[in-house]
Amino acid sequence: MDAGGDTVGVEEEFVLVDPRSGTTAAAAPRVLDLRADEPGVMAGFLQFQVETATAVCRSLS
């Protein structure tokens, strides 16, 4: 906690799957290319993961 008070942020991890087989799909690079202009969208640890994160927020609104 900093002198400015409590903060909060949200991070989500998405596993990308093939819609036909249901197995994981190494599609993260393609998804990231398609969403390059959206802040908060980033690569996950694996090629089939994409993450999103909010900025640091000082209120729940």
N, C-alpha and C positions, 0 to 999 in steps of 0.2 A: 504494500500500500504506500502511496506517495503522500506528500503533504496536501495534495488537492482533494483527497477523499477516495472513496471506493470507486472502482471501475469494473466494467464487465465487458465481455466479448463472447462471441459464439463462433465455434468452428465445427464444420461438418465434414465427414469423409464419405465419399461415394465410391462404391465398388461397381465398376462397369462390367456388364455381362452381355453376352451374345443373346439376342432375343429368341433365337431358334433353339439353341442347345442349352442355354442356361449356364454355360461355363463362363469363367472370367474372360474378358476380351482386352487385349493390350491396346486399347483405343485412347488412352490418356493423351498422347501427343496430338492426336487429331482433335479431340475435344478442346484441349488448351489452345490450339490454333484457331478454332472457331469462336472461342470466348476470350481471345487475347485483349479485347477492349473493355472487358468487365473487371472492375477492381475486386480483389478478394478471391479470385479464382486462381488456384495454383496446383502444381503437381503434387501428388501424393508420393509416398515412398516407393510404391510399385507401379509398373506400367499400366495396371488396370485400376488405379485409384486417382481420383480428382478431389481436391479439397476446396472448400469455400470458408472464408472467415470475414467477420465484420471488423470494422475499425474498433478501437478501444472506445467504449461509451461511458459517459459519466452519469447516465440515468437509464432507466428501463424503457422510457418512451423513445 
